[in-house]
């Protein structure tokens, strides 16, 4: 009986060994997979980069605030909905508040074999509801690269 028990354990060990090695993927995904719209803040007077003292951002249709009175945010990362084509955000910089809306097209992009696909976006147009901020588009392409898409002058 003891030999049968050892053979059974050896059989289980040998049967599960290939599953253990096949589930370990040495090439994991270390790349950024989310394409955020990157907004950098600038002073309206000096036209130079200026980090806000306080930043609050809420996406319209998103339950949680993206930023809640956070100091030192530079740049601000805004998620765009690939299934919609439009997104709006209520942005409060220090004590000035406005709603910014974006219109864009989305398309799938292969990041890598390990990371899979992500959605990239091409920024078509945008506008402020109350014109509290001046916005300059520096890049149409919203990708996983660390490049500025818009400048918000406040």
Secondary structure, DSSP 8 states (H G I E B T S, - for coil): -HHHHHHHHHHHHHHHHHHHHHH--SS---S----EEEEEEE-TTT-SB---S-EEEEETT-SSEEEEEESS--SEEEE--TTTSEEEEEEEETTEEEEEEEEEEEEEEEEETTTEEEEEEEEEEEEESS--SEEEE--SEE-SSS---EEEE-
